[in-house]
Amino acid sequence: METREGADGPGGPGLGCASFNQDSTSLAVGTKTGYRLFSVTSVDKLDCIHESADTADVYIVERLFSSSLVVVVSQAMPRRMNVYHFKKGTEICNYSYSNSILAVRLNRQRLVVCLEESVYVHNIKDMKLLKTLLNTPSNPTGLCALSTNHSNSFLAYPGSATIGEIIIYDANNLSTVTMIPAHDSPLAAITFSASGTKLASASERGTVIRVFSIPEGLRLFEFRRGMKRYVNISSLSFSPDAQFLCASSNTETVHIFKLEQHGPSGEEESATWSAYVGKMFSAASSYLPAQVSGMMCQDRAFATVRLQMAGQCNVCTLATIQKLPRLLVASSDGQLFIYNVDPQDGGECTLVKTHRLFGEEEEQETGEAEGSSPPQPCQSYAATVAMATTAPVPATLTDKLVP
């Protein structure tokens, strides 16, 4: 649920990163001057619930659900992770690592830090280091996913630098569960469903998206995003009920796929031309080569969105806002687009609101919200840490991480 452009990316205001929290109720953005947290529980109003200018060039910012805990990493100190209680204005702790931090993932049980060739698993309640996975396959983008359901805490990361293998690791029991041979080319995106029982993946080619059962690793669905060109898929996200999956890329189109099993009895009710053609394809597929029949059996997008721009990195999520299903797209040029999604008929989604994450208009909208809940004075009490050589160096923990 994260996209990264770097401090000097195409976003005019200097957008360094953007990520939705685990239940898609909040949006965090990193900038050249700090970071901001927005509430996305309303369509018409975008509330800035917190803004910090204490750390410049933020390229990772992750919030734990709707709690006060936020994790920040900056370009100035890329090996150091800072954990803050933003409502109190205090730093809870910090950790330093041997190389640059590429990604941070968290749920209510675990906090995972991903470097290029190693992964660190912490207990989020006291930040104790539980496990270090060393010599993992080269992962220069820090690709990884952690299930938000803390009762299983499955972690997924690449099992190869050359093909699309996925390692499923149990971060609660600290053991490897399985390896999924997902794609022929290297991975580009992975994400878990809210329950942690499904995993979606896409390769660097960007033409096929697959969904697997977890922990078994069985292929459940296969969706074709397109055939004409390879694209860079930057974001995958399940709906809260795992009935839909959205995918965004460097093109102008966001795809939404519907996860439904096509059974013989269910298809009898659909007398449409597309259903008839689908039956003919299914019948003919048994007589065709495996590669051709596999392509014919892949489902196309249930719904789509045509963005106003192409060639930009963005992050998308599916959420229920004001009792209706919505698609949210945060773009690297500092905009948040909110679309209505028709869960019955799909088709082209309707743009209902565009918010600016920066600028005078946004400042006027959020000024009143910030004034109603002024931040408490900063009371820094984190201990100083030394730079690590092969393992992270913890600061003294002086507050519970999970409020």
Secondary structure by P-SEA (a helix, b strand, c coil): cccccccccccccccccccccccccbbbbbccccbbbbbccccccccccccccccccccbbbbcccccbbbbbccccccbbbbbcccccccccccccccccccccccccbbbbbcccbbbbbccccccccccccccccccccccccccccccbbbbbbcccccbbbbbbccccccccccccccccccccccccccccccccccccccbbbbbccccccccbbbbccccbbbbbccccccccccbbbbbccccbbbbbbbcccccccccccccaaaaaaaaaaaacccccaaaaaaaacccccbbbbcccccccbbbbbbbcccccbbbbbcccbbbbbbbbccccccbbbbccccccccaaaaaaaaaaaaaccccccccbbbbbcccccbbbbccccccccc
